[in-house]
Amino acid sequence: MDSLIKSVGENDYQPEKYVKELSQRCMGPEELLQQKTNVQSLGEQINTMLKKNVFYNYIQFIDTAKEIANLEGEMYQLSHLLTEQASLLNSLASSSIVSEQISNSGKEVNGVQNAEVDNVIEEKRVQKLLNIMERVENCNNLVDVPDRKCLHEGDLLELDPIENTPVQRIHCYLFTDICIVTSWLSSRRGPARYRFQSMYDLCNLAVVNIKDIKNSFKLLAFPETRVFQAPNTGLKNDWLSKFEVAKKSQISVENKMKTTVDHKMIQRADSILLVHNSFEPETPELELPEWIVDLADDLDVLIAQRHFEDANSLISKAKQYLEEHGDNISTSIEQEIKTKLENRIQALTLVLTKELQVSPDKSHKGGLRAARRAVRILNQLDKSSQACDLFLKVCSNLLKSQLQYVKRDGAMSSFVKKYSMVFFGTTIEITHEFLYKAFPNSSACASAFILWTIQEVNDFMIILNKHMFVPQTSLSNLSECIKVIHKNCQELCDYGIDLQFQIDGQLRIPLTKSINDIKEKTIEVIKMRFSEDKWKPFNLKTKQQRDKIIEEYTNYGFSNIESYNKGDSWIMLTQNTITFTRTYLLLLNDCLVLYSTDLANVIDQLLYEVFAAHCNYIKSSMKNKNFVNDINIITTNARFILDIFLSHCFKLYSASTGNANPQIHTRLKSEFGIIPTQNITGYI
C-alpha cells in the first residue's frame, strides 16, 4: 500500500504506464484482483481525507465570514463618522451672515421645487409597488413600509441544493428590505403573471456566490437553503451587486435607527435620574459579557454546523445567566435577549424534529441510535412530548421495515415463526431503547409507549390471522404457531409489558371458528371409519410390529397394554380403536396448548363431542345384529376406551389445566360407563 501511495503521488505519474507495468508484473488473476482491491482501498482513504478537509475548511469559511461581516460593519460606521465630521467642518468654514441671508432667500425658491420633485418621485415609487402587487397573485401589501423601493427583478432557474438539478422557473423581486420569490402561473387570468411563493428579510438573508455551478448563487435563510441560476454571467453579477447594495443600505438604516433609539433612551434615562436623584441611590448597570452580546450569532453558527450539543449547552448557560443577573440588566435589553434566545430555541427544535421525521421519500435508515441524539437534546429542551411522538413514528417505521424482509416462501408455520421472532425481537429492542435510553424517567411517555405497543400488536395479529386461519389448516399447525407467539410474547414480560391478553383477544374469534370446523371434520372421519369397521382383532403381521405398537402406548403412559396381546402378531384392539386413540391424543395435546379461560367451553365441547361420537358408534355396533358373534371384541374395545383411555386422557387434561374434576370426564362416564358383560343378548 505504501508503494502504491508513493507511485501515485509522483509528479510524473501516468495511469496507462502504471497499469501496463502492473499487468506485466502480476501473475494470474488473483494478484490483479488484489491490486484492484488496494486501489479501491486507497480511493476510499483519499475520499475520507477530502471530506475531512472540506468539513474543516467549511468551518473556517464560516468563522472567516463572520469576522469579515463584523469588520465590514465597523468600517462602515467609521466611514459614516468621518463623512459626518467632514460635512460639519465644511459647514462651519463656509458659514457667514451674508451667506445665511442669501441661502435663506434661495431656500424659499428651491424648497418649492424640491417638494414638487419629491412628490413626483414618491408617486413613481408607489405606482411601481402597486404594479408589482397587481402582477403577483396573493402578494402582501408592499406600500405599507415607507421608503421601500424595488432595486432589481428578473427570471431565474431554481436548482436542487443537493443534486443541482432544475426544480422550477421563478421570478425574483429585490427590494431595499426584503426579497420576494414568485413562481410562474401556467394558466393565468387577468393581469397576474406570478404566484407569491416566499418572502425573505434581508437582515436574516445571506447571499453566497457559487463557482462550481455556472451562473449560480445561493440564498441562505436559516434553516432553508435555495440555489438559483441566472441566464448568463452578466445577470448573475447584477444580482450579486444589487444584493450587496441592498444589504449595505439595510445596515445603514438599522445603524441610524439604533443611534436614534439609543440617543432617546439616554435622554429619557437622564431625565429620570434628575427627577429621582434625590430619592433613590444610583445603581450601576451591569455590563453584558461578550458571549451574551454574540449569543444569537453564535447559536446560528452552531445550529448551521449541526453542533447541537454545543448549542444546547450555550442555551442553558444563557438561561442560567439571565436568572442570576436579570435584576441588574435593563428590562428592554433583557427582553431582547430572551426574544432572540426563544427564537433560536425554536430553530433548534425545528432542526431536531426534522431529524426524527419519517416520510415516504426519506426513511430513518440510521435506526434507533441515530434518533437517540435528537431525542436527548429535545428532552433537555423540555420538548419530551414532541420527541416521544416523533420517536414512536421512527419505531413504527423501523418495525415495518424489519417485517418487510420476512417473505412467505415455505410452510405457514415457518413463516409465522420468522414473522413473530422478527416482530417481538425488534419490539424488545425498541422497548429497551425507549424505557432505558430515550425516556427513562417519564411516566407520560411510558403510557404513550404502552398504547403504541398495543396498537402495533393488534396490527401484527391482523396480519398473522390472515396467514394462519385459512382453509385446510390443521389444529396441530395452529397450536404450534400460537405456542411460538406466546413464547416470544413472554420475553416482553421481563420489561413489565404483558401483551398476551391482547393476543388472545385477537385469536379468540378465528380460533373458535377453526375449532368448530375441526370438530365437524373429525366427527365425519369417525363416521367414515365406523362404516368400514369389521370389529376384528388387529393383525400386525409380525411380532416386531406388534411390539412397536405396545412400546408406543407405553410411551403414552399405558402400563398394562401387554394384556391385550394375543398370539405372536395379534392384538385384541381393532385397527379403528388404535387409529382413534392416536387421533384423540393428538387432538387433546393441541387443545391443551390452545387452552385458555375464554376458549375453555369451546375446547371442552370439542373433546366431548368427538369422544361421544366414537362411543355412540360402539353402542350402535353392540345393538347391530351383524356383529352378534363379535360382541366380545366390541366389549373389550369399549372397556379399553372408557376405562383406560378416557381416564388417561383426563389425567393429562387435569394436569395441564389444573381442573382436578373435569365435568367432561364425569359426563362421558355417566353416559357411556355401563358396558354389559353378561346377558349380552339383551342388547341385540
C-alpha positions as CSV (number, residue, x, y, z in Angstrom):
1,M,0.0,0.0,0.0
2,D,2.9,2.4,0.8
3,S,4.5,1.8,-2.6
4,L,1.2,2.4,-4.3
5,I,0.7,5.7,-2.5
6,K,4.3,6.7,-3.3
7,S,3.9,5.9,-7.0
8,V,0.5,7.6,-7.4
9,G,1.9,10.7,-5.6
10,E,4.8,11.3,-8.0
11,N,4.6,14.3,-10.3
12,D,5.3,12.3,-13.5
13,Y,2.7,9.6,-12.6
14,Q,1.0,8.2,-15.7
15,P,-2.0,5.9,-15.2
16,E,-1.6,4.0,-18.5
17,K,2.1,3.3,-17.9
18,Y,1.3,2.1,-14.3
19,V,-1.4,-0.3,-15.5
20,K,0.8,-1.7,-18.2
21,E,3.7,-2.4,-15.8
22,L,1.2,-3.8,-13.3
23,S,-0.2,-6.3,-15.8
24,Q,3.3,-7.5,-16.7
25,R,4.4,-7.8,-13.1
26,C,1.3,-9.7,-11.7
27,M,1.0,-13.4,-12.2
28,G,-2.6,-14.6,-12.6
29,P,-6.0,-13.0,-11.9
30,E,-5.6,-13.3,-8.1
31,E,-2.8,-10.8,-7.9
32,L,-4.6,-8.4,-10.3
33,L,-7.7,-8.6,-8.1
34,Q,-5.6,-7.9,-5.0
35,Q,-4.1,-4.8,-6.7
36,K,-7.6,-3.7,-7.7
37,T,-8.6,-4.1,-4.0
38,N,-5.6,-2.0,-3.0
39,V,-6.5,0.8,-5.4
40,Q,-10.1,0.8,-4.2
41,S,-9.0,1.0,-0.6
42,L,-6.6,3.9,-1.5
43,G,-9.5,5.7,-3.2
44,E,-11.7,5.3,-0.1
45,Q,-8.9,6.7,2.1
46,I,-8.5,9.7,-0.2
47,N,-12.2,10.3,-0.2
48,T,-12.3,10.3,3.6
49,M,-9.4,12.7,3.7
50,L,-11.1,15.1,1.2
51,K,-14.3,15.0,3.2
52,K,-12.4,15.9,6.4
53,N,-10.6,18.7,4.7
54,V,-13.9,20.1,3.2
55,F,-15.5,20.0,6.6
56,Y,-12.5,21.7,8.2
57,N,-12.4,24.4,5.5
58,Y,-16.2,24.9,5.8
59,I,-15.9,25.7,9.5
60,Q,-13.0,28.1,8.8
61,F,-15.1,29.7,6.0
62,I,-18.0,30.3,8.4
63,D,-15.7,31.8,11.0
64,T,-13.9,34.0,8.4
65,A,-17.2,35.2,7.0
66,K,-18.4,36.2,10.5
67,E,-15.2,38.1,11.1
68,I,-15.4,39.8,7.7
69,A,-19.0,40.8,8.4
70,N,-18.0,42.3,11.8
71,L,-15.1,44.2,10.2
72,E,-17.4,45.4,7.4
73,G,-19.9,46.9,9.9
74,E,-17.1,48.6,11.8
75,M,-15.6,50.1,8.7
76,Y,-19.0,51.3,7.6
77,Q,-19.6,53.0,10.9
78,L,-16.1,54.6,10.8
79,S,-16.7,55.9,7.2
80,H,-20.1,57.3,8.3
81,L,-18.5,59.1,11.2
82,L,-15.7,60.6,9.0
83,T,-18.3,61.8,6.5
84,E,-20.3,63.5,9.2
85,Q,-17.2,65.2,10.6
86,A,-16.2,66.4,7.1
87,S,-19.6,67.9,6.4
88,L,-19.7,69.6,9.8
89,L,-16.3,71.2,9.2
90,N,-17.3,72.4,5.7
91,S,-20.5,74.0,7.1
92,L,-18.6,75.8,9.8
93,A,-15.9,77.1,7.4
94,S,-18.5,78.5,4.9
95,S,-21.0,79.9,7.4
96,S,-21.4,83.8,7.5
97,I,-24.2,86.4,7.9
98,V,-24.3,87.2,4.2
99,S,-24.4,83.6,3.1
100,E,-27.1,82.9,5.6
101,Q,-29.3,85.7,4.1
102,I,-28.6,84.5,0.6
103,S,-29.3,80.9,1.4
104,N,-32.5,81.7,3.3
105,S,-33.8,83.6,0.3
106,G,-32.7,80.9,-2.1
107,K,-34.2,78.1,0.1
108,E,-37.7,79.6,-0.3
109,V,-37.5,79.2,-4.1
110,N,-35.7,75.8,-4.1
111,G,-37.9,74.4,-1.4
112,V,-41.0,74.6,-3.6
113,Q,-39.1,73.0,-6.5
114,N,-37.7,70.2,-4.3
115,A,-41.1,69.5,-2.8
116,E,-42.6,69.0,-6.3
117,V,-39.7,66.7,-7.4
118,D,-40.1,64.7,-4.2
119,N,-43.8,64.3,-4.8
120,V,-43.2,63.0,-8.4
121,I,-40.5,60.5,-7.2
122,E,-42.8,59.3,-4.4
123,E,-45.7,58.8,-6.8
124,K,-43.5,56.7,-9.2
125,R,-42.2,54.6,-6.3
126,V,-45.7,53.9,-5.0
127,Q,-47.0,53.2,-8.5
128,K,-44.2,50.7,-9.2
129,L,-45.0,48.8,-6.0
130,L,-48.7,48.7,-6.9
131,N,-47.9,47.3,-10.3
132,I,-45.8,44.6,-8.7
133,M,-48.7,43.8,-6.3
134,E,-51.0,43.6,-9.3
135,R,-48.7,41.2,-11.2
136,V,-48.1,38.8,-8.3
137,E,-51.0,36.7,-7.1
138,N,-51.5,36.6,-3.2
139,C,-48.8,39.2,-2.7
140,N,-48.5,41.0,0.6
141,N,-49.0,44.8,0.9
142,L,-45.8,46.4,-0.3
143,V,-46.8,50.0,0.2
144,D,-47.2,49.8,4.0
145,V,-43.4,50.2,4.6
146,P,-42.2,53.8,3.9
147,D,-39.2,54.3,1.6
148,R,-39.4,50.8,0.2
149,K,-38.0,50.6,-3.3
150,C,-37.7,47.9,-5.9
151,L,-34.0,47.6,-6.7
152,H,-34.0,44.7,-9.2
153,E,-36.1,41.9,-10.7
154,G,-35.7,39.1,-13.2
155,D,-36.2,35.5,-14.1
156,L,-34.1,32.7,-12.5
157,L,-34.0,28.9,-12.6
158,E,-34.1,27.2,-9.1
159,L,-31.8,24.2,-8.7
160,D,-31.9,21.4,-6.2
161,P,-29.3,22.2,-3.4
162,I,-28.1,18.6,-3.3
163,E,-28.5,17.2,-6.8
164,N,-28.0,20.5,-8.6
165,T,-30.9,19.5,-11.0
166,P,-33.5,22.0,-12.2
167,V,-36.5,22.3,-10.0
168,Q,-38.7,25.2,-11.3
169,R,-38.6,28.5,-13.1
170,I,-39.1,31.5,-10.8
171,H,-39.3,35.3,-10.9
172,C,-37.5,37.2,-8.1
173,Y,-38.0,40.8,-6.8
174,L,-35.3,42.5,-4.7
175,F,-36.4,45.5,-2.5
176,T,-34.5,47.6,-0.1
177,D,-35.5,45.5,2.9
178,I,-36.9,42.2,1.5
179,C,-36.6,39.7,-1.3
180,I,-39.7,38.1,-2.8
181,V,-39.6,34.8,-4.8
182,T,-42.6,34.0,-7.1
183,S,-43.5,31.2,-9.4
184,W,-44.9,31.4,-12.9
185,L,-48.6,31.0,-13.5
186,S,-49.2,28.3,-16.2
187,S,-52.7,29.4,-17.0
188,R,-53.3,33.0,-15.8
189,R,-56.5,35.1,-16.0
190,G,-56.2,38.8,-15.6
191,P,-53.1,40.9,-15.0
192,A,-51.5,38.5,-12.6
193,R,-48.5,36.6,-14.1
194,Y,-46.8,35.2,-11.0
195,R,-47.9,33.5,-7.8
196,F,-46.4,34.6,-4.4
197,Q,-44.1,31.8,-3.0
198,S,-41.9,33.1,-0.2
199,M,-40.5,36.3,1.3
200,Y,-37.1,36.8,3.0
201,D,-36.0,39.6,5.3
202,L,-32.6,40.9,4.2
203,C,-31.5,41.1,7.8
204,N,-31.7,37.3,8.0
205,L,-30.6,36.5,4.5
206,A,-27.0,35.7,3.2
207,V,-26.0,35.5,-0.4
208,V,-23.2,33.2,-1.4
209,N,-21.6,33.1,-4.9
210,I,-21.2,29.5,-6.3
211,K,-18.3,29.0,-8.5
212,D,-18.7,25.3,-9.2
213,I,-22.1,25.7,-10.9
214,K,-22.3,28.0,-13.9
215,N,-24.0,31.4,-13.3
216,S,-25.4,30.3,-9.9
217,F,-25.7,31.8,-6.4
218,K,-27.1,30.6,-3.1
219,L,-29.6,32.2,-0.7
220,L,-29.1,31.2,3.0
221,A,-32.1,31.8,5.1
222,F,-31.9,29.5,8.1
223,P,-32.9,26.7,8.1
224,E,-33.6,26.9,4.4
225,T,-31.1,26.9,1.5
226,R,-32.1,27.8,-2.1
227,V,-29.9,27.8,-5.2
228,F,-30.7,29.9,-8.2
229,Q,-29.1,30.1,-11.7
230,A,-29.1,33.2,-13.8
231,P,-29.4,33.1,-17.7
232,N,-25.8,34.4,-18.1
233,T,-22.8,35.7,-16.2
234,G,-23.7,39.4,-16.5
235,L,-27.2,38.9,-15.0
236,K,-25.6,36.9,-12.2
237,N,-23.2,39.7,-11.4
238,D,-26.1,42.2,-11.5
239,W,-28.0,40.1,-8.9
240,L,-24.9,39.9,-6.6
241,S,-24.1,43.6,-6.8
242,K,-27.8,44.5,-6.1
243,F,-27.9,42.2,-3.1
244,E,-24.7,43.8,-1.8
245,V,-26.2,47.3,-2.3
246,A,-29.4,46.3,-0.5
247,K,-27.5,44.7,2.4
248,K,-25.4,47.9,2.9
249,S,-28.5,50.1,2.7
250,Q,-30.3,47.9,5.2
251,I,-27.3,48.0,7.6
252,S,-27.1,51.8,7.3
253,V,-30.8,52.2,8.1
254,E,-30.5,49.9,11.1
255,N,-27.5,51.8,12.4
256,K,-29.3,55.1,12.1
257,M,-32.4,53.7,13.9
258,K,-30.2,52.2,16.6
259,T,-28.4,55.5,17.1
260,T,-31.7,57.4,17.3
261,V,-33.2,55.0,19.8
262,D,-30.0,55.0,21.9
263,H,-30.0,58.7,22.0
264,K,-33.6,58.9,23.0
265,M,-33.1,56.3,25.7
266,I,-30.1,58.2,27.1
267,Q,-32.1,61.4,27.2
268,R,-35.0,59.7,28.9
269,A,-32.7,58.0,31.4
270,D,-31.0,61.3,32.2
271,S,-34.4,62.9,32.9
272,I,-35.5,60.1,35.1
273,L,-32.2,60.3,37.1
274,L,-32.6,64.1,37.5
275,V,-36.1,63.6,38.9
276,H,-35.3,60.7,41.2
277,N,-31.8,61.5,42.1
278,S,-32.8,62.8,45.5
279,F,-34.9,59.8,46.3
280,E,-33.0,56.7,45.1
281,P,-29.3,56.0,45.1
282,E,-27.7,55.4,41.7
283,T,-27.4,51.7,40.8
284,P,-24.8,50.9,38.3
285,E,-26.0,48.9,35.2
286,L,-24.3,45.5,34.7
287,E,-22.0,45.4,31.6
288,L,-23.0,42.4,29.5
289,P,-20.3,39.9,28.7
290,E,-19.2,39.5,25.1
291,W,-20.7,36.0,24.7
292,I,-24.2,37.2,25.7
293,V,-23.9,40.0,23.1
294,D,-23.0,37.5,20.4
295,L,-25.4,34.8,21.6
296,A,-27.8,34.9,18.7
297,D,-25.0,34.8,16.1
298,D,-23.1,32.0,17.9
299,L,-26.3,29.9,18.1
300,D,-27.0,30.4,14.4
301,V,-23.5,29.2,13.6
302,L,-23.7,26.2,15.9
303,I,-27.1,25.1,14.5
304,A,-25.9,25.6,10.9
305,Q,-22.8,23.4,11.7
306,R,-25.0,20.8,13.4
307,H,-23.2,21.2,16.7
308,F,-26.5,20.6,18.6
309,E,-24.9,19.7,21.9
310,D,-22.9,22.9,22.0
311,A,-25.9,24.9,21.0
312,N,-27.9,23.3,23.8
313,S,-25.1,24.0,26.4
314,L,-25.0,27.6,25.3
315,I,-28.8,28.0,25.7
316,S,-28.6,26.5,29.2
317,K,-25.7,28.8,30.1
318,A,-27.7,31.9,28.8
319,K,-30.8,30.9,30.8
320,Q,-28.8,30.5,33.9
321,Y,-27.1,33.9,33.4
322,L,-30.4,35.6,32.9
323,E,-31.8,34.1,36.1
324,E,-28.8,35.1,38.2
325,H,-28.2,38.6,36.8
326,G,-31.7,39.6,35.4
327,D,-32.2,42.2,38.1
328,N,-29.1,44.1,37.1
329,I,-30.0,44.3,33.4
330,S,-32.4,46.8,31.9
331,T,-35.8,45.5,31.1
332,S,-35.6,46.3,27.3
333,I,-32.2,44.6,26.9
334,E,-33.3,41.5,28.9
335,Q,-36.5,41.2,26.9
336,E,-34.5,41.5,23.6
337,I,-32.1,38.8,24.7
338,K,-34.9,36.5,25.8
339,T,-36.7,37.0,22.5
340,K,-33.6,36.1,20.5
341,L,-33.0,33.1,22.7
342,E,-36.5,31.8,22.3
343,N,-36.3,32.2,18.5
344,R,-33.1,30.1,18.5
345,I,-34.6,27.5,20.7
346,Q,-37.5,27.2,18.2
347,A,-35.0,27.0,15.3
348,L,-33.0,24.2,17.1
349,T,-36.2,22.4,17.9
350,L,-37.3,22.6,14.3
351,V,-34.0,21.1,13.1
352,L,-34.1,18.3,15.6
353,T,-37.7,17.4,14.8
354,K,-36.7,17.2,11.1
355,E,-34.0,14.8,12.2
356,L,-36.8,12.5,13.6
357,Q,-39.4,12.9,10.9
358,V,-40.0,10.0,8.6
359,S,-41.6,10.4,5.1
360,P,-42.0,8.0,2.1
361,D,-39.0,9.6,0.3
362,K,-36.9,9.8,3.4
363,S,-36.8,6.8,5.8
364,H,-35.0,6.8,9.1
365,K,-32.2,4.5,8.0
366,G,-30.0,5.1,11.0
367,G,-32.3,3.2,13.3
368,L,-32.8,3.9,17.0
369,R,-29.2,5.0,17.7
370,A,-29.4,7.7,15.0
371,A,-32.5,9.1,16.8
372,R,-31.0,9.0,20.3
373,R,-29.1,12.2,19.9
374,A,-32.0,14.3,18.8
375,V,-34.3,12.8,21.4
376,R,-31.8,13.5,24.2
377,I,-31.5,17.2,23.2
378,L,-35.2,17.6,22.8
379,N,-35.7,16.2,26.3
380,Q,-33.2,18.7,27.7
381,L,-35.2,21.5,25.9
382,D,-38.4,20.4,27.7
383,K,-39.9,19.0,24.5
384,S,-40.4,15.5,25.7
385,S,-43.9,15.1,24.4
386,Q,-43.0,16.2,20.9
387,A,-39.9,14.0,21.0
388,C,-41.9,11.0,22.2
389,D,-44.4,11.3,19.3
390,L,-41.7,11.6,16.7
391,F,-39.6,8.7,18.2
392,L,-42.6,6.4,18.2
393,K,-43.1,7.1,14.5
394,V,-39.4,6.2,13.9
395,C,-40.1,3.0,15.9
396,S,-43.1,2.2,13.7
397,N,-41.1,2.8,10.6
398,L,-38.2,0.6,11.9
399,L,-40.6,-2.2,12.8
400,K,-42.3,-2.0,9.4
401,S,-39.0,-2.1,7.5
402,Q,-37.8,-5.1,9.5
403,L,-41.0,-7.1,8.9
404,Q,-40.8,-6.4,5.1
405,Y,-37.8,-8.7,4.9
406,V,-39.8,-11.7,6.1
407,K,-41.2,-13.4,3.0
408,R,-43.6,-16.4,2.9
409,D,-41.6,-18.9,0.8
410,G,-42.4,-22.1,2.7
411,A,-44.8,-23.6,5.1
412,M,-47.2,-21.4,7.1
413,S,-45.8,-22.4,10.4
414,S,-42.3,-21.5,9.3
415,F,-43.5,-18.0,8.1
416,V,-45.3,-17.4,11.4
417,K,-42.2,-18.4,13.4
418,K,-40.0,-16.0,11.5
419,Y,-42.5,-13.2,11.5
420,S,-43.2,-13.5,15.2
421,M,-39.5,-13.7,16.0
422,V,-38.7,-10.5,14.0
423,F,-41.6,-8.6,15.5
424,F,-41.0,-9.4,19.1
425,G,-37.2,-9.2,18.7
426,T,-37.5,-5.7,17.2
427,T,-40.1,-4.7,19.8
428,I,-37.9,-5.8,22.6
429,E,-35.0,-3.7,21.2
430,I,-37.4,-0.7,20.9
431,T,-38.7,-1.2,24.4
432,H,-35.1,-1.3,25.9
433,E,-34.2,1.8,23.9
434,F,-37.3,3.7,24.9
435,L,-37.6,2.9,28.6
436,Y,-33.9,2.9,29.4
437,K,-32.2,5.2,26.9
438,A,-34.6,7.7,25.4
439,F,-37.2,8.3,28.2
440,P,-36.0,6.6,31.4
441,N,-37.9,8.7,33.9
442,S,-41.1,9.9,32.1
443,S,-44.4,8.3,33.1
444,A,-46.3,10.2,30.5
445,C,-44.1,8.9,27.7
446,A,-44.2,5.4,29.1
447,S,-48.0,5.5,28.9
448,A,-47.8,6.6,25.3
449,F,-45.4,3.8,24.6
450,I,-47.8,1.2,26.1
451,L,-50.6,2.5,23.8
452,W,-48.2,2.3,20.8
453,T,-47.3,-1.3,21.7
454,I,-50.9,-2.3,21.9
455,Q,-51.7,-0.8,18.5
456,E,-48.6,-2.5,16.9
457,V,-49.6,-5.9,18.4
458,N,-53.1,-5.6,17.1
459,D,-51.8,-4.8,13.6
460,F,-49.3,-7.7,13.9
461,M,-52.1,-10.2,14.8
462,I,-54.3,-9.0,12.0
463,I,-51.6,-9.9,9.5
464,L,-50.9,-13.3,11.2
465,N,-54.6,-14.2,11.4
466,K,-54.8,-13.8,7.6
467,H,-52.0,-16.3,7.1
468,M,-52.9,-18.8,9.9
469,F,-56.6,-19.2,9.6
470,V,-57.0,-20.4,6.1
471,P,-59.0,-23.5,4.9
472,Q,-57.4,-26.9,5.5
473,T,-55.2,-25.7,8.3
474,S,-54.8,-28.4,10.9
475,L,-55.2,-27.8,14.6
476,S,-51.6,-29.0,15.1
477,N,-50.2,-26.2,12.9
478,L,-52.3,-23.6,14.7
479,S,-51.2,-24.8,18.1
480,E,-47.6,-24.9,17.0
481,C,-47.8,-21.3,15.7
482,I,-49.7,-20.0,18.7
483,K,-47.2,-21.7,21.1
484,V,-44.4,-19.8,19.4
485,I,-46.2,-16.5,19.6
486,H,-46.9,-17.0,23.3
487,K,-43.3,-17.9,23.9
488,N,-42.0,-14.8,22.1
489,C,-44.6,-12.6,23.9
490,Q,-43.4,-13.9,27.3
491,E,-40.0,-12.3,26.7
492,L,-41.5,-8.9,26.8
493,C,-42.8,-9.5,30.3
494,D,-39.2,-9.0,31.6
495,Y,-39.8,-5.3,30.8
496,G,-43.2,-5.2,32.6
497,I,-45.2,-5.4,29.4
498,D,-47.7,-8.3,29.1
499,L,-49.4,-8.4,25.8
500,Q,-50.9,-11.9,26.0
501,F,-54.3,-10.6,26.7
502,Q,-54.2,-8.5,23.5
503,I,-53.0,-11.5,21.5
504,D,-55.6,-13.9,23.0
505,G,-58.3,-11.3,22.2
506,Q,-57.3,-11.2,18.6
507,L,-57.2,-15.0,18.4
508,R,-60.5,-15.7,20.2
509,I,-63.0,-15.4,17.3
510,P,-60.9,-17.1,14.5
511,L,-59.8,-19.9,16.9
512,T,-63.4,-20.6,17.9
513,K,-64.4,-20.9,14.3
514,S,-61.4,-23.2,13.5
515,I,-62.1,-25.4,16.5
516,N,-65.7,-25.9,15.5
517,D,-64.7,-26.7,11.9
518,I,-62.1,-29.2,13.0
519,K,-64.7,-30.8,15.4
520,E,-67.1,-31.3,12.5
521,K,-64.4,-32.7,10.2
522,T,-63.2,-35.2,12.9
523,I,-66.7,-36.5,13.6
524,E,-67.2,-37.0,9.8
525,V,-63.9,-39.0,9.8
526,I,-65.2,-41.2,12.7
527,K,-68.4,-41.9,10.8
528,M,-66.4,-43.0,7.8
529,R,-64.1,-45.3,9.8
530,F,-67.0,-47.0,11.6
531,S,-68.8,-47.6,8.3
532,E,-65.7,-49.7,7.3
533,D,-65.0,-51.3,10.7
534,K,-65.5,-55.1,10.8
535,W,-64.7,-55.5,14.5
536,K,-61.8,-57.9,14.1
537,P,-58.6,-58.0,16.2
538,F,-55.7,-56.2,14.6
539,N,-53.2,-58.4,12.9
540,L,-49.8,-56.6,12.7
541,K,-48.2,-59.4,10.6
542,T,-45.1,-59.7,12.7
543,K,-44.2,-59.8,16.4
544,Q,-41.9,-56.8,15.9
545,Q,-44.7,-54.6,14.5
546,R,-46.9,-55.6,17.5
547,D,-44.1,-54.8,20.0
548,K,-43.7,-51.4,18.3
549,I,-47.4,-50.6,18.9
550,I,-47.0,-51.8,22.6
551,E,-44.0,-49.6,23.0
552,E,-45.8,-46.6,21.5
553,Y,-48.7,-47.0,24.0
554,T,-46.3,-47.5,26.9
555,N,-44.7,-44.2,26.0
556,Y,-48.1,-42.6,26.1
557,G,-48.5,-43.8,29.7
558,F,-50.5,-47.0,29.4
559,S,-48.9,-49.6,31.7
560,N,-51.0,-52.8,31.1
561,I,-51.3,-52.6,27.4
562,E,-49.5,-56.0,27.0
563,S,-52.6,-57.8,28.4
564,Y,-54.3,-57.2,25.1
565,N,-51.7,-59.3,23.2
566,K,-52.9,-62.5,21.5
567,G,-50.6,-64.8,19.7
568,D,-47.4,-63.6,18.0
569,S,-48.8,-60.7,16.0
570,W,-52.4,-60.2,17.1
571,I,-53.8,-57.6,19.5
572,M,-57.3,-57.6,20.9
573,L,-57.9,-53.9,19.9
574,T,-59.3,-53.2,16.4
575,Q,-57.4,-51.0,13.9
576,N,-60.2,-48.4,14.2
577,T,-59.6,-48.2,18.0
578,I,-55.9,-47.7,17.6
579,T,-56.4,-45.0,15.0
580,F,-59.0,-43.2,17.2
581,T,-56.8,-43.2,20.2
582,R,-53.9,-41.8,18.3
583,T,-56.1,-39.1,16.7
584,Y,-57.7,-38.2,20.0
585,L,-54.4,-37.9,21.9
586,L,-53.0,-35.6,19.2
587,L,-56.2,-33.6,19.3
588,L,-56.0,-33.4,23.1
589,N,-52.4,-32.2,23.1
590,D,-53.2,-29.5,20.6
591,C,-56.2,-28.3,22.6
592,L,-54.2,-28.1,25.8
593,V,-51.7,-25.8,24.0
594,L,-54.6,-23.6,23.0
595,Y,-56.4,-23.8,26.3
596,S,-57.4,-20.5,28.0
597,T,-60.4,-19.3,30.1
598,D,-62.0,-17.8,27.0
599,L,-61.7,-21.0,24.9
600,A,-62.4,-23.5,27.7
601,N,-66.1,-24.1,26.7
602,V,-65.3,-24.5,23.0
603,I,-62.4,-26.9,23.7
604,D,-64.4,-28.9,26.2
605,Q,-67.2,-29.2,23.7
606,L,-64.8,-30.4,21.0
607,L,-63.3,-33.1,23.3
608,Y,-66.7,-34.3,24.5
609,E,-68.5,-34.5,21.1
610,V,-65.6,-36.3,19.4
611,F,-65.3,-38.9,22.2
612,A,-69.1,-39.2,22.4
613,A,-69.3,-39.8,18.6
614,H,-66.9,-42.7,18.9
615,C,-68.8,-44.2,21.9
616,N,-72.2,-43.8,20.2
617,Y,-70.9,-45.9,17.3
618,I,-69.7,-48.5,19.7
619,K,-73.2,-48.7,21.3
620,S,-74.8,-48.9,17.9
621,S,-72.4,-51.7,16.9
622,M,-73.4,-53.7,20.0
623,K,-77.1,-53.5,19.0
624,N,-76.3,-54.4,15.4
625,K,-77.4,-58.0,14.5
626,N,-74.5,-58.2,12.1
627,F,-72.0,-58.2,15.0
628,V,-73.6,-60.8,17.3
629,N,-70.6,-63.1,17.1
630,D,-68.2,-60.1,17.7
631,I,-69.8,-58.9,20.9
632,N,-66.7,-59.9,23.0
633,I,-64.2,-57.9,20.9
634,I,-66.6,-55.0,20.9
635,T,-66.9,-55.1,24.7
636,T,-63.1,-55.4,25.1
637,N,-62.5,-52.3,22.9
638,A,-65.3,-50.4,24.7
639,R,-63.8,-51.2,28.1
640,F,-60.4,-50.0,26.9
641,I,-61.8,-46.8,25.5
642,L,-64.0,-45.9,28.6
643,D,-62.0,-47.3,31.5
644,I,-58.4,-47.0,30.5
645,F,-58.1,-44.5,27.6
646,L,-60.7,-42.0,29.0
647,S,-59.1,-41.9,32.4
648,H,-55.6,-41.4,30.9
649,C,-56.8,-38.6,28.7
650,F,-58.3,-36.6,31.5
651,K,-55.4,-37.1,33.8
652,L,-53.5,-35.2,31.1
653,Y,-56.3,-32.7,31.0
654,S,-56.4,-32.1,34.7
655,A,-52.6,-31.8,35.0
656,S,-52.4,-29.2,32.2
657,T,-55.5,-27.1,33.1
658,G,-55.5,-27.5,36.9
659,N,-59.1,-28.8,36.9
660,A,-59.0,-31.9,39.1
661,N,-62.6,-32.9,38.4
662,P,-63.4,-32.0,34.8
663,Q,-67.1,-32.1,34.0
664,I,-66.5,-33.6,30.6
665,H,-65.0,-36.7,32.2
666,T,-67.9,-37.1,34.6
667,R,-70.4,-36.6,31.8
668,L,-68.8,-39.2,29.5
669,K,-68.6,-41.7,32.3
670,S,-72.2,-41.3,33.2
671,E,-73.4,-41.6,29.7
672,F,-71.2,-44.5,28.4
673,G,-69.8,-46.1,31.5
674,I,-72.2,-49.1,31.7
675,I,-70.9,-51.8,29.4
676,P,-72.7,-55.2,29.5
677,T,-70.6,-58.3,30.3
678,Q,-73.4,-60.8,30.8
679,N,-76.8,-61.3,29.2
680,I,-75.5,-59.7,26.1
681,T,-78.4,-60.8,24.1
682,G,-80.5,-58.1,25.8
683,Y,-78.6,-55.5,23.8
684,I,-79.1,-57.2,20.5
